[in-house]
Amino acid sequence: HVTLAASTSDWIPYRLPKRYVRRGRGPTCIGQKQRWFLLRLAVPESDVRFEFTQTGEPEFDGWRWANYWEPVREVIYFKRPVYVRMLTELASTAFPGGAPAHPDWWEADAVALANE
């Protein structure tokens, strides 16, 4: 019920801060690299339903629509540079007429953290 509209041009990596690195439980994870995909909904919004109870350990427990730049503010601080890069890169496909203006909090929160 979706079509692929675009993806990031490359993998986008991040490293976990030392306090988040799991040691002694399974493989040690020091970060991730992610490739992001922009999907276009091919059905009416009213048809969107997620069944979060289909697995014993779901990764997500809910969802909501949000303004385009809002995920940058919502995500944990060390992933913000990834979200800034991904949303910036995919904006031209998501909004062919021009990306939405950055919100008032953008300069203080997103850009400062992205440059840390």
N, C-alpha and C positions, 0 to 999 in steps of 0.2 A: 503493500500500500504506500510505498515511497519510491521515488526515483533518485538516483545519484545526480546531484547538481555539480559538485566540485569536491576536491580534497586539498589538504595542505600540500605544498610542493615537495615537502620533505618531512622526515621524522623530526619531532620537536622534543628535545630531552629536558629533564630536570633532575636535580639531585635532592635527595631527602636531607633535611637538617639532621645532624648527628642524633638528636634526641628522638627522632622518628625511625631510625634504623633498627629493625628487629634483628636481634642476635640470639642465637641459641634455640630458635624455633624455626625449623625448616630452613630453606635457603635464605641467605642474607640478601636483603633487597636494599640497595643504596639509591635507587631512583627508578625512573622509567623513561622510555622514549615513546612518543605517541604520534600516530598519524590521525588526523581529524577529517571527518567527512561531513559535508553539508548535504542533507537530504531534503527533497521537496515532497511535501505531503500530496499524495495522489487521490485522496478520498476526502470527504467532508470532515471538518473538525469533530463533528458529533460522532463519527465512527471511531475515533481514537479511544482505545481502552487498553490498559496495561493490567496484566494479571500478575501481581507481585507475589502471590502465594503459590505459584507453580513450582517453586523450588524451596528446599528447606533453609537455604541461606541466600536470600536474594541480595544482590548488590545495592539495589535501590528499594525504597519503600514508598515512594510517591513521586509525583512530577507536577509541574505547572508551567504555563506559558510565562515568559518574562520578556522585558525589553531587551533589545539586542546586546547592549553592553553590560547588563546587570550581572551575568555570571562572573565577570572579573571581580566584582565586589563580594560576591557570595562564596567564592572558592577560598580554600585555605591559602595563606599568604605565599607559601613557597611555590605554588602552582600559578600564581598570577601572571608571571611573564609568559608562560605557555598560553594562557587564555588571551592575553593581549595580542600575542603574535598570531594565534589561530583566528581570532575574530577579525583582526585587521586584514589578514590575508584573504579570508572568505567573504569579506564585506562586499567587494565589487560584484560577486556572483549573487549574493543574497539580495543586494540592492543595486541593480544596474543603473538606476538614476542617481545614485549617490548614497553613501552610508548615512545612517542617522547621526546627528550631532552627538558628540560625547556629552555625558551628563555633567552637572556642576561639580560632582566629586571627583571627576576623572583625573585632573592634574595632580591633586593632592594624594589620592589613593593609588590609582593604577599606574601612572607613569613613574612615580617615585619608587614604588615597589618593583616595577619591572626593571628598573635600572640598578637595583641593589646587587 
